[in-house]
């Protein structure tokens, strides 16, 4: 039975896996502005989490073509968790490529719209026989939303981002933008649009 699958036997043996609450506490996860929980685990050349989602100029750097602030850390990585209470990541667009690695629990169902308007879905999970992929790549500039498949206590993945994540390269996708790029994606998953997104700086998410 996959780790995190709901069962009457869950927690009843000495080999029972960690609960979502234990994972949140032990991995230091905090609420994520896109939905779910996360912790930055790596930012090349500097301390993770310290720059609060922005480029850390003390780290290992690369130069991009991203306007007046082109420098970015070479790579970042996070843990990311969804639960039945926080079961989706809202539609967003990031400038950097993201590679998602399934670690445990439920399958993450990805809705993706490429920059040319092509809509497709991917399943990031551990059950390859059911069509899951252990890794899912989302190229920069794509619209992306994610939902945790029903029936699991949690799902947890890792995300590798290159050039490294910076909130200045990120925005929530509006319903109008989603429909304009892909009517098919809008029909399939308009409910995953975040209606009242927070300030793009997201400083409050790091306060604790």
N, C-alpha and C positions, 0 to 999 in steps of 0.2 A: 504494500500500500504506500503511495507517495507520501513523503513527509508533509504534514500539515493537513492531510485529508481527514475530514470529520468522521469519527467512528465512536461507537459506544465503548470500544476497547482502548481508545486513546488515553494515555496516562495511567493505564492499569497494570503495566509491567515495569520491571526494573529498567528496561531498555527504552522507555518512553522518551520521545524527542522533546526538545524544548518547546514551550508554548510561545505564542506571539508576544505575550507580555515579557517573558524572559528574554526573548531575542531583542526586543526594543530596548530593554534595560542593559543587557550585556553588550550589545553593539553600539550603544550610545545614540540610538536613532531619535530624531526629532521630527515634528511635523514638516512636511514639504509643501511649498506654496502651490505646486501643481496637483496636490493630493497625495495621500499616503504618508510615509515616513522615510527619512534618509539620514545618512551620515557620509560626509566626504572623507574618504580613506587615504587619498593620495593627491598631491598637487606637486608636480615635478620640481624638486629642488627646494621645497619649503614646507612648512607645517600645514597639514590639511585643516580645513575649517577656519583657520586664523584670518583669512582674507574675506570671509563672509560672502563667498560666491563671486568674487572679483579676481582679476589677475593680481598675483603677488609679484611685484617687481624684483624681489630678492630671490626668486626661483630661477629655474632653467627656462630660458625664453626662446621664442621664435617670433619672427615678424610676418604679419599677414597683410591683407589688403583691406582691412576693416576700418576705413575712415581715419579720423583724427587720433584714435588710440589703437594702433596696429599691433602692439606687442601683446603676446599671450604666452602663458605657461604652456610648455610642450604638450602636456597631457594631464588630465585629472581622472579620478575614478570615485564612485560612490557605491554604497549599499542602498538599495531602494526596496521598500516593502509596501504591499497593499494588503488590506484586510477586508472582511465583509462590511465593517463599519466605514471604511475608507477604501472603496473598491475600484476607484478609477483615477487615472491621470487625465486631466483635461487637455483639450486640443491646444497644442503649442507649436512653435517653430523655432528651431535653433540653427545658428549659422554653422556650427561644427558637426562633423560626423559623430554619431553615437553607436557604440557596439554594446549590446545588451547580453549578459551572460546569466542563464538561469542557475540559481544556487539550490533552492529548496521550495517545497510547497506547491501551490497551485500554478496553473498555466496563465501567463499574461497574453491576452489577445490584443494584438496591435492593429490599429486602423491607421493607415499611412496614405498620404497623397503626395506624390512626387511634384517637383516644381513644374513639370509639364502637364499636371492635372490628372495623371494616372492614379486611380485609387486601388489599393490592394490591402489584404490583411495577412498577418503572420502570427503564429502561435509560438511563444517563447516558453518552453517547458521541458519536462523530463520524460514525457511519454512519446517517444519518437514514433511508435507504432500507430499512435492516434493523430499523427501529423505535426507533433511538436518539433521545434528546433531548439537545441541547446543555446544557440546564439542567434540574435536577430540584429541586423545592421540597418540603421536609419540614416541615410545620407543627409548632410547639411542642406538646409533650405526646404526640407520636406515638412508638411504638416503631420503631426503625430498625436494620437490619443491611445490610451490603454485601459483595458478593463480586466479585473481578476475574474477568472472563470468561477462559476458558482460551485459550492460544495467544499471549499477549502477554508481552513482557519486563517491562512495567510499565504502569500507568495513572496519570495525574496529573490532579487536579481542583483547583479553588479552592472554598472554602466561605465565603460571607458570612453572618454571624450577627447578628441584631438582635432585641432588645437584645443587646449584646455578650456573648460567651461568658464564663461564670464557672463553675468546677467545682462550685460550690454548687448550680447549676441542673441538674446532670447526675447520672445514676446508670446502672450496668449493670442490665440486665433479667435476672432469674432465669428459669430454665426454668418454674417454677411460675407466675410472673407472665405469661410469654408464653402459656402454655397457657390460663391463666385468661382472658386478653383475646381470644385467637383460637386455637382448635384447628386451624384451617386453616394459620395461620402456623407453629404448632408442628410440624405434620406436614411442612411444606415446608422449614423451615430451623432446626430445633432444634439442629442441629450448630453453629450460629453463636453459641450462648450461651457466654459466657466462664465457664469452670468455676471459676477461682480469681482473681477480680479483685483488682487492687492497691488499696492505700489510696487513698481518693477525693482526697486532697490531691496525689498524683502529683509531689511535689517532686523525686524522684530523676530524673525524665525531663528535668529542666532543668539538672542539675548541670554538664554539660559545655558 
